[in-house]
């Protein structure tokens, strides 16, 4: 009975560590951008917040999310900013901030793969619990369907 509690405690500890690491990395990124732009941290943070902000928008009866950046451009731009900060810290010889930004960059690069692996693992355990076989195909571009012929 102790194992689920221990697993939950370890998972919460890992999530808290990840959240604090990403928060500190955001603090470092805002500082580097403020340094490059010649402004204060508050102004650089407001510029980043306004640039990456997403707002709900209702048009023709449908809810949409709009922002300055299109969806395909957000992740590469964030990776570019993190790479700029990583190079900045490495050029100055700051090892600890470079380690944090490197970890954040690696996490951002591996996040889609991690999400897919964890989601597939959770689905397989749910299907095993229900007594059904999980789906064999994990390719999102393939549509599976069953076709039956009508008997006339």
C-alpha positions in Angstrom: 0.0 0.0 0.0 3.0 2.3 0.4 4.1 2.1 -3.2 1.4 4.4 -4.8 2.0 7.0 -2.1 5.7 6.9 -2.8 5.1 7.1 -6.5 2.8 10.1 -6.1 5.3 11.8 -3.8 8.2 11.3 -6.3 6.1 12.5 -9.2 5.1 15.7 -7.3 8.7 16.3 -6.3 9.8 16.0 -10.0 7.0 18.3 -11.1 8.0 20.9 -8.5 11.6 20.6 -9.5 10.7 21.0 -13.2 8.5 24.1 -12.4 11.2 25.8 -10.3 13.9 25.1 -13.0 11.7 26.5 -15.7 10.9 29.6 -13.5 14.6 30.3 -12.9 15.3 29.8 -16.6 12.6 32.4 -17.4 14.2 34.8 -14.9 17.6 34.2 -16.7 16.1 34.7 -20.1 14.4 38.0 -19.2 17.7 39.2 -17.7 19.7 38.4 -20.8 17.1 40.0 -23.1 17.0 43.1 -20.9 20.7 43.3 -21.1 20.7 43.0 -24.9 17.8 45.5 -25.3 19.2 48.0 -22.9 16.1 48.1 -20.8 15.1 46.9 -17.3 13.8 43.4 -16.5 10.3 44.6 -16.1 10.2 46.1 -19.6 11.8 43.0 -21.1 9.3 40.8 -19.3 6.4 42.9 -20.5 7.8 42.7 -24.1 8.1 38.9 -24.0 4.7 38.6 -22.4 3.0 40.7 -25.0 4.9 38.9 -27.8 3.9 35.4 -26.7 0.4 36.2 -25.3 -2.6 34.3 -26.6 -6.2 35.7 -26.3 -9.6 34.0 -26.8 -11.5 35.5 -29.7 -15.1 34.7 -30.8 -15.7 35.0 -34.5 -18.7 33.7 -36.4 -19.8 31.9 -33.3 -16.6 29.9 -32.9 -14.0 30.3 -30.2 -10.5 30.8 -31.4 -7.2 31.7 -29.8 -5.3 34.5 -31.4 -1.9 36.1 -30.8 1.0 37.8 -32.5 2.8 34.6 -33.3 1.3 31.7 -35.3 1.4 28.3 -33.7 4.3 26.8 -35.8 6.5 29.8 -35.0 6.3 29.7 -31.2 8.5 26.7 -30.3 11.3 27.5 -32.7 11.4 31.1 -31.5 11.5 30.0 -27.9 14.3 27.6 -28.7 16.2 30.3 -30.5 15.9 32.6 -27.5 17.1 29.8 -25.1 20.0 29.0 -27.5 20.9 32.7 -27.5 20.9 32.8 -23.7 22.9 29.5 -23.5 25.6 31.0 -25.8 25.6 34.2 -23.8 26.2 32.3 -20.5 28.8 30.0 -22.1 30.7 33.0 -23.6 30.8 34.7 -20.1 31.9 31.4 -18.4 28.8 31.2 -16.2 28.3 27.5 -15.8 25.2 27.2 -13.5 23.0 29.5 -15.6 24.2 27.7 -18.7 23.3 24.4 -17.1 19.8 25.6 -16.4 19.2 27.1 -19.8 20.7 23.9 -21.4 18.3 21.7 -19.4 15.3 23.9 -20.4 16.3 23.7 -24.0 16.7 19.9 -23.9 13.4 19.6 -22.1 11.6 21.8 -24.7 13.2 19.7 -27.5 12.2 16.3 -26.0 8.7 17.4 -24.6 6.6 16.2 -27.6 8.3 12.8 -27.5 7.9 12.6 -23.7 4.3 13.5 -23.9 3.6 10.9 -26.5 5.4 8.2 -24.5 3.8 9.0 -21.2 0.3 9.3 -22.8 0.7 5.9 -24.6 1.9 4.3 -21.3 -1.2 5.7 -19.4 -3.5 4.5 -22.2 -2.1 1.0 -22.2 -2.5 0.7 -18.5 -6.1 1.9 -18.7 -6.9 -0.5 -21.6 -5.2 -3.3 -19.6 -7.4 -2.5 -16.6 -10.5 -2.5 -18.7 -9.5 -5.8 -20.3 -9.2 -4.5 -23.9 -6.2 -4.4 -26.2 -4.7 -0.9 -26.8 -4.4 0.5 -30.2 -1.5 -0.8 -32.2 -0.8 2.3 -34.3 0.6 5.4 -32.6 1.0 7.3 -35.8 -1.2 10.4 -35.7 -1.5 10.7 -39.4 -3.1 7.2 -39.9 -6.9 6.9 -39.4 -8.1 3.5 -38.5 -11.7 2.4 -39.1 -13.8 -0.6 -39.4 -15.8 -1.2 -42.5 -18.7 -3.7 -42.8 -20.6 -4.6 -45.8 -24.3 -4.6 -45.7 -26.0 -7.9 -46.4 -28.8 -7.4 -48.9 
